[in-house]
């Protein structure tokens, strides 16, 4: 019987950490660094050391080049994506363009949103915002009907995560976008936990704004967040959080009010984080070459394998079982799972743990099926060896 060959494993040699760990399975938190990053950051350092301030003639155009490169992964038109340092700042920039009026002040979020973004929205209550939190029925997912029913004519914005960080559940966002638009509300879609592992087409979705970063499945490292703004909305959006690179002609050094750029630069603000751009573009290039559809196909198969192996041990999988409603992570929980996560990391199985979720196992396109089997076998060994017996019970794991 012929043994099938995984064509994506040819990329393993491009990620040095895979040679040093028993299994690197934390791609939901920090993707493995592409080997090309070494050369890219050396190019940055060489330019700085040899050209000094003249290097800005190369660095500034990179902001647009890297943004458009990222935009191609989202199917975003050129000029509609802007790079920034982190999602919290980008959320604040978007919020600064909103006016909360008594008749239009509701912001809809979910209790499974990533907390950093929610903090930004909660902080707007002193400006008149009314934040409505849609609860989860099962702790893993958000019911689409519950979300759409929360949206009404008083809603100004709906902030949702495409893939939920605790469970890897995928939201059904299209009906939410349609409901928001019927009521004149903006939708801000956080794609951080999905991009690079789940196909995303912002034009097909018709979403108003999309935000995310490069740390996770894009393998782009920290400091390279991005904002997509729907092309027809850019000119009508006027953030009060701004800076000289948001201006049409920043090098005119005009004194006075900003004259906002006509494209996504109006969301740029101040000086960009150039080293992060050099780092990020290496990951973007690999993801484009591999293809997100191919990544997604393999992810469905490997996450199913992990769920089946968890079932065989009688463990709880806090992740949707429907592959179409599941991202790239399987959350496995059991008594002593937090202690087990620390033991696993010490043994070279790199994962993480979250309250109410458990151990998050996140294979990417460069991981093997044997690595998935190995970590589940290591969990079996830990549970049977007595190592976890004296550990304190984890919340919701008994």
C-alpha positions as CSV (number, residue, x, y, z in Angstrom):
1,X,0.0,0.0,0.0
2,X,1.5,3.3,-1.1
3,X,2.2,5.8,1.7
4,X,0.8,9.3,0.9
5,X,3.4,12.1,1.0
6,X,2.5,15.4,2.6
7,X,3.7,18.0,0.0
8,X,3.7,20.9,2.6
9,X,6.4,19.2,4.7
10,X,9.0,20.4,2.2
11,X,8.8,23.8,4.0
12,X,10.0,22.4,7.3
13,X,13.6,23.2,6.6
14,X,12.7,26.9,6.3
15,X,11.8,27.0,10.0
16,X,14.9,26.5,12.3
17,X,13.0,25.9,15.5
18,X,11.5,22.7,14.2
19,X,15.0,21.2,14.3
20,X,15.3,22.0,18.0
21,X,12.0,21.1,19.6
22,X,10.2,17.8,20.0
23,X,7.1,19.5,18.5
24,X,6.4,23.2,18.0
25,X,2.6,23.3,18.2
26,X,1.9,26.8,19.5
27,X,1.3,28.5,16.1
28,X,-1.9,30.1,17.5
29,X,0.3,32.2,19.8
30,X,3.7,32.6,18.0
31,X,4.3,31.1,14.6
32,X,7.7,29.6,13.9
33,X,10.3,32.1,12.5
34,X,11.1,31.7,8.8
35,X,14.8,31.3,8.1
36,X,14.6,34.3,5.7
37,X,14.1,36.6,8.6
38,X,17.8,36.4,9.4
39,X,18.7,37.9,5.9
40,X,15.8,40.4,6.0
41,X,16.9,41.9,9.4
42,X,20.5,41.9,8.3
43,X,19.4,44.0,5.2
44,X,17.7,46.4,7.6
45,X,20.8,46.7,9.8
46,X,23.1,47.0,6.8
47,X,21.0,49.9,5.3
48,X,21.0,51.7,8.7
49,X,24.7,51.2,9.2
50,X,25.7,52.3,5.6
51,X,23.1,54.8,4.6
52,X,22.0,56.3,7.9
53,X,19.1,58.7,7.4
54,X,19.1,58.1,3.7
55,X,17.7,54.6,4.4
56,X,14.3,56.2,4.9
57,X,14.1,56.5,1.1
58,X,13.8,52.7,1.1
59,X,12.0,52.2,4.4
60,X,9.0,54.5,3.9
61,X,7.9,52.8,0.6
62,X,8.1,49.5,2.4
63,X,5.1,50.4,4.6
64,X,2.9,50.4,1.5
65,X,4.7,47.4,-0.1
66,X,4.3,45.2,2.9
67,X,0.7,46.4,3.5
68,X,-0.2,45.5,0.0
69,X,1.6,42.1,0.3
70,X,-0.6,41.4,3.4
71,X,-3.6,42.7,1.5
72,X,-3.2,40.1,-1.1
73,X,-3.7,37.4,1.6
74,X,-7.0,39.1,2.5
75,X,-7.9,39.8,-1.1
76,X,-7.9,43.5,-0.2
77,X,-7.4,46.2,-3.0
78,X,-4.1,48.1,-3.1
79,X,-4.2,51.1,-0.8
80,X,-6.8,49.8,1.6
81,X,-4.4,48.2,4.2
82,X,-2.1,50.0,6.6
83,X,0.6,48.6,8.8
84,X,0.8,49.5,12.5
85,X,2.4,48.2,15.7
86,X,-0.5,46.4,17.4
87,X,-4.2,45.7,17.3
88,X,-5.0,47.7,20.4
89,X,-3.6,50.9,18.9
90,X,-5.5,50.2,15.6
91,X,-8.7,49.7,17.5
92,X,-8.2,53.0,19.3
93,X,-7.5,54.7,16.0
94,X,-10.8,53.4,14.6
95,X,-12.7,54.3,17.7
96,X,-11.4,57.8,17.5
97,X,-13.3,58.2,14.3
98,X,-16.6,57.4,15.9
99,X,-19.0,59.8,17.5
100,X,-21.3,58.3,20.2
101,X,-24.6,60.0,20.1
102,X,-27.6,59.1,22.4
103,X,-29.4,57.6,19.4
104,X,-26.3,55.8,18.0
105,X,-24.1,54.7,20.8
106,X,-24.4,50.9,21.1
107,X,-21.3,48.7,20.6
108,X,-21.9,45.0,20.3
109,X,-19.1,42.7,21.4
110,X,-19.0,39.0,22.6
111,X,-17.8,37.6,25.8
112,X,-15.4,35.4,23.8
113,X,-13.6,38.4,22.1
114,X,-9.9,38.8,22.9
115,X,-9.8,41.0,26.0
116,X,-7.3,43.6,24.7
117,X,-9.8,44.9,22.1
118,X,-12.7,44.8,24.5
119,X,-10.8,46.9,27.0
120,X,-10.6,49.6,24.3
121,X,-14.4,49.5,23.8
122,X,-15.2,49.5,27.5
123,X,-13.0,52.6,27.9
124,X,-15.4,54.5,25.6
125,X,-18.3,54.4,28.1
126,X,-17.2,57.7,29.5
127,X,-17.7,59.1,26.0
128,X,-21.3,57.8,25.9
129,X,-20.7,54.4,24.4
130,X,-23.1,51.6,25.5
131,X,-21.3,48.3,25.3
132,X,-23.6,45.2,24.9
133,X,-21.9,41.9,25.5
134,X,-23.3,38.8,23.7
135,X,-23.0,35.8,25.9
136,X,-21.8,32.3,24.8
137,X,-24.3,29.5,25.2
138,X,-21.7,26.8,25.6
139,X,-18.4,28.6,26.4
140,X,-17.0,27.6,23.0
141,X,-19.0,29.5,20.4
142,X,-21.3,32.5,19.8
143,X,-24.7,31.9,18.4
144,X,-25.2,33.9,15.2
145,X,-28.8,34.6,16.0
146,X,-27.9,36.0,19.4
147,X,-25.4,38.4,17.7
148,X,-27.8,39.6,15.0
149,X,-30.6,40.1,17.6
150,X,-28.3,42.4,19.6
151,X,-27.9,44.7,16.6
152,X,-30.5,47.5,16.2
153,X,-30.8,51.1,14.9
154,X,-28.9,52.4,17.9
155,X,-25.8,50.3,17.1
156,X,-22.8,52.2,15.8
157,X,-20.3,49.3,15.7
158,X,-20.0,45.6,16.0
159,X,-16.6,44.2,17.0
160,X,-16.2,40.5,16.5
161,X,-13.4,37.9,16.3
162,X,-13.5,35.6,13.2
163,X,-11.8,32.8,15.2
164,X,-12.2,32.7,19.0
165,X,-9.0,32.5,20.9
166,X,-10.2,30.3,23.8
167,X,-11.9,27.5,21.7
168,X,-10.8,28.1,18.1
169,X,-14.5,28.3,17.1
170,X,-15.2,30.2,13.9
171,X,-17.9,32.8,13.9
172,X,-20.5,32.8,11.1
173,X,-19.8,36.5,10.3
174,X,-21.7,37.0,7.0
175,X,-25.1,37.3,8.6
176,X,-23.7,39.6,11.3
177,X,-22.2,41.9,8.6
178,X,-25.5,42.0,6.7
179,X,-27.5,42.7,9.9
180,X,-25.1,45.5,10.9
181,X,-25.3,47.2,7.5
182,X,-29.2,47.0,7.6
183,X,-29.0,49.1,10.8
184,X,-26.3,51.5,9.6
185,X,-23.5,50.0,11.8
186,X,-19.8,49.4,11.1
187,X,-18.3,45.9,11.5
188,X,-14.8,45.6,12.8
189,X,-13.6,42.1,12.2
190,X,-10.6,40.8,14.2
191,X,-8.9,38.2,12.0
192,X,-5.8,37.7,14.1
193,X,-6.5,34.1,15.1
194,X,-7.5,33.1,11.5
195,X,-5.4,34.8,8.9
196,X,-2.8,32.5,7.4
197,X,-4.7,29.4,8.5
198,X,-8.3,30.2,7.4
199,X,-9.1,31.7,4.0
200,X,-10.4,35.3,4.3
201,X,-11.8,37.5,1.5
202,X,-12.6,40.9,2.8
203,X,-14.2,42.0,-0.4
204,X,-16.5,39.0,-0.6
205,X,-17.5,39.5,3.0
206,X,-18.2,43.2,2.5
207,X,-16.7,43.9,5.9
208,X,-16.0,47.5,6.8
209,X,-12.8,47.1,8.7
210,X,-10.5,44.1,9.5
211,X,-7.7,44.2,12.0
212,X,-5.0,41.6,13.0
213,X,-1.4,41.0,13.5
214,X,1.4,38.8,12.2
215,X,2.6,37.0,15.3
216,X,0.5,33.8,14.8
217,X,-0.3,31.8,11.7
218,X,1.4,34.4,9.4
219,X,4.8,33.6,11.0
220,X,5.6,37.3,10.8
221,X,6.7,38.1,14.3
222,X,5.6,41.0,16.6
223,X,5.1,44.7,15.8
224,X,3.4,44.2,12.4
225,X,-0.3,44.7,12.9
226,X,-2.5,45.8,10.1
227,X,-5.8,47.5,9.3
228,X,-8.0,47.0,6.3
229,X,-10.6,49.7,5.5
230,X,-13.2,49.3,2.9
231,X,-12.3,51.5,0.0
232,X,-15.5,53.5,-0.1
233,X,-15.3,54.2,3.7
234,X,-11.8,55.6,3.8
235,X,-12.6,59.2,2.7
236,X,-15.5,59.5,5.2
237,X,-13.6,58.3,8.2
238,X,-11.8,60.9,10.2
239,X,-9.8,59.5,13.1
240,X,-8.9,62.0,15.8
241,X,-5.9,59.7,16.7
242,X,-3.6,60.8,14.0
243,X,-0.1,61.8,13.1
244,X,2.1,63.3,10.4
245,X,2.1,60.2,8.2
246,X,-1.7,60.3,8.1
247,X,-1.4,63.6,6.2
248,X,-1.5,63.7,2.4
249,X,1.9,65.5,2.3
250,X,3.8,64.8,5.5
251,X,7.0,66.3,4.3
252,X,5.4,69.7,3.7
253,X,5.6,70.0,7.5
254,X,2.5,72.2,7.6
255,X,1.4,73.6,10.9
256,X,-2.3,73.2,11.7
257,X,-4.9,70.5,11.2
258,X,-4.1,67.3,9.4
259,X,-5.2,66.9,5.8
260,X,-6.0,63.2,5.8
261,X,-4.5,61.0,3.1
262,X,-7.0,59.6,0.5
263,X,-5.9,56.0,1.1
264,X,-5.3,53.8,4.2
265,X,-2.3,56.1,5.1
266,X,-4.9,58.2,7.0
267,X,-4.8,55.5,9.7
268,X,-1.0,55.4,9.9
269,X,-0.3,58.0,12.5
270,X,3.4,58.4,13.4
271,X,6.7,56.8,12.4
272,X,6.4,53.1,11.4
273,X,8.2,50.2,13.1
274,X,10.6,49.4,10.2
275,X,12.3,46.2,11.6
276,X,8.9,44.6,12.1
277,X,8.2,45.1,8.4
278,X,11.4,43.3,7.4
279,X,10.5,40.5,9.7
280,X,6.8,40.2,8.7
281,X,7.3,40.1,4.9
282,X,9.2,36.8,5.2
283,X,6.3,35.1,6.8
284,X,3.8,36.7,4.3
285,X,5.9,35.4,1.4
286,X,5.9,31.8,2.7
287,X,2.1,31.9,3.4
288,X,1.5,33.2,-0.1
289,X,3.7,30.5,-1.7
290,X,2.1,27.7,0.3
291,X,-1.4,29.0,-0.2
292,X,-4.0,29.5,2.6
293,X,-6.4,27.0,1.0
294,X,-3.7,24.3,1.2
295,X,-3.0,25.3,4.8
296,X,-6.6,25.1,5.7
297,X,-7.1,21.6,4.1
298,X,-4.2,20.2,6.2
299,X,-5.4,22.0,9.3
300,X,-8.9,20.4,9.1
301,X,-7.3,17.0,8.9
302,X,-4.8,17.4,11.7
303,X,-7.2,19.1,14.1
304,X,-9.6,16.2,13.5
305,X,-6.7,13.7,14.3
306,X,-6.1,15.6,17.6
307,X,-9.8,15.5,18.5
308,X,-9.9,11.7,17.8
309,X,-6.8,11.1,19.9
310,X,-8.3,13.2,22.8
311,X,-11.5,11.2,22.6
312,X,-9.5,7.9,22.8
313,X,-8.1,9.1,26.1
314,X,-11.5,10.3,27.4
315,X,-10.3,14.0,27.4
316,X,-12.5,17.0,26.9
317,X,-11.9,18.8,23.6
318,X,-13.1,22.4,24.1
319,X,-13.2,23.0,20.4
320,X,-16.1,22.8,17.9
321,X,-16.2,19.4,16.2
322,X,-17.6,20.7,12.9
323,X,-14.5,21.3,10.8
324,X,-16.2,24.3,9.1
325,X,-16.7,25.9,12.5
326,X,-13.2,25.1,13.8
327,X,-10.0,27.1,13.3
328,X,-6.5,25.7,13.6
329,X,-6.4,24.9,17.3
330,X,-7.6,22.0,19.4
331,X,-8.1,22.8,23.1
332,X,-7.7,19.7,25.3
333,X,-8.7,19.8,29.0
334,X,-8.4,17.4,31.9
335,X,-7.7,17.5,35.6
336,X,-4.2,18.9,36.0
337,X,-4.0,20.2,32.5
338,X,-2.2,23.5,33.5
339,X,0.5,21.5,35.3
340,X,0.7,19.2,32.3
341,X,1.3,22.1,30.0
342,X,4.3,23.1,32.0
343,X,5.7,19.6,31.9
344,X,5.1,19.3,28.2
345,X,7.0,22.6,27.5
346,X,9.9,21.3,29.6
347,X,10.0,18.2,27.5
348,X,10.1,20.2,24.2
349,X,6.4,20.0,23.3
350,X,5.7,23.7,22.8
351,X,2.1,24.6,23.5
352,X,0.2,26.9,25.9
353,X,-2.7,26.8,28.3
354,X,-5.7,29.0,28.8
355,X,-8.3,29.1,31.6
356,X,-11.7,27.6,30.6
357,X,-9.9,26.2,27.5
358,X,-7.1,23.9,28.5
359,X,-4.0,23.0,26.6
360,X,-4.1,24.7,23.1
361,X,-2.5,22.5,20.4
362,X,-2.1,24.3,17.1
363,X,-0.3,22.4,14.3
364,X,0.6,24.4,11.2
365,X,1.4,23.4,7.6
366,X,5.0,22.5,8.5
367,X,4.0,20.1,11.4
368,X,3.8,16.4,10.9
369,X,1.0,14.0,11.9
370,X,3.6,12.2,14.0
371,X,4.1,15.3,16.0
372,X,0.3,15.4,16.7
373,X,0.4,11.8,17.8
374,X,3.5,12.3,19.9
375,X,2.1,15.1,22.0
376,X,-1.1,13.2,22.7
377,X,1.0,10.2,23.7
378,X,3.1,12.4,26.0
379,X,-0.2,13.6,27.6
380,X,-1.2,10.0,28.1
381,X,2.1,9.2,29.7
382,X,1.9,12.2,32.0
383,X,-1.6,11.3,33.2
384,X,-0.7,7.7,33.8
385,X,2.7,8.3,35.5
386,X,1.4,10.1,38.6
387,X,3.2,13.3,37.8
388,X,-0.1,15.3,37.8
389,X,-1.7,13.7,40.9
390,X,-0.4,16.2,43.4
391,X,-1.2,19.2,41.2
392,X,-4.1,21.5,42.1
393,X,-7.3,20.9,40.1
394,X,-7.7,23.3,37.2
395,X,-10.8,25.4,36.9
396,X,-13.6,23.6,35.0
397,X,-11.5,20.5,34.5
398,X,-13.4,18.1,36.9
